[in-house]
Amino acid sequence: CSCPPLTQLPDCQEKEIPELEIDVDELLDMESEDAQAARVEELLVDCYKPTEAFISDLLDKIQGMQKLSTPQKK
């Protein structure tokens, strides 16, 4: 490959990673997984990386949290 080393490419400096807070309690209070997904997508609107897998994993974890926080009836 005749590409120059990465250190010589202009505009390849690391950009600051913006901080993002996701309020899990807010998501837990939502009635549907679709509403949760829509809210997370809103929060990640400026993210330049693919977000589908992240959102899916996050919603899976939130569903697990809902099961833990809901008392089980016997």
N, C-alpha and C positions, 0 to 999 in steps of 0.2 A: 504494500500500500504506500502511496506517495503522499499520504496526508501528513500535515505537520503535527508534531506532538501537541497534546491538549494544552500544555502550558503556553504555547505560542498563539493559540486561537484567541482573537478578541471576543469580548462579550461572554467569555466562559467562566467568569468569576462566579463564585458561589453567591447566590442571592440569599438574603435573609429569609428564613422560613417564618411566615406569619404564625402567630399563636392562634389557636382555635379552641374554643371551649364549647363542648356539647353538653347541655343540661339533661342528664339522663332522667332526672325526676320529671322534667317536662315531657320527655318521650314516654315515660311510663304512664303518665296521666292521659295520654292520647288513646282514643278508642280503637283505632285500627292500625295495623302494620303499614297500610298504605299512607296514612297520615304521618306516621313516624318516618317512613322513607322520604316522603315529600319534604318534611322539615329538615332532615339531615342533608338532603340534596340542596336545599336553600343555603344551609350553612357552608356547604362545600362548593358553592357556585364559582368561587375564584380559584379553586384547586385545579392545577393543570395536569394532574395525573389521573388515570382512570379511577373512578370512585365506586363502581358497581360492586366489586368484591368487598371493599371496606364496608359499604352500607349493609350488604347482605350479612356479613359477619357480625356487625354491630347489632343489627336487629335480632339475629339469632341469640346473642348474649342477653339482649334486653328481654326477649321472650323467656329465657331461662331465669332472669331476675324476677319477672312477674310471677313465675311459678313458685319461686322460693318465698316471695313476699305474700302470696295468697295462702291463707291457712287451708290445709287439706282436710276435707270432710271424710270421715270414715263411716 
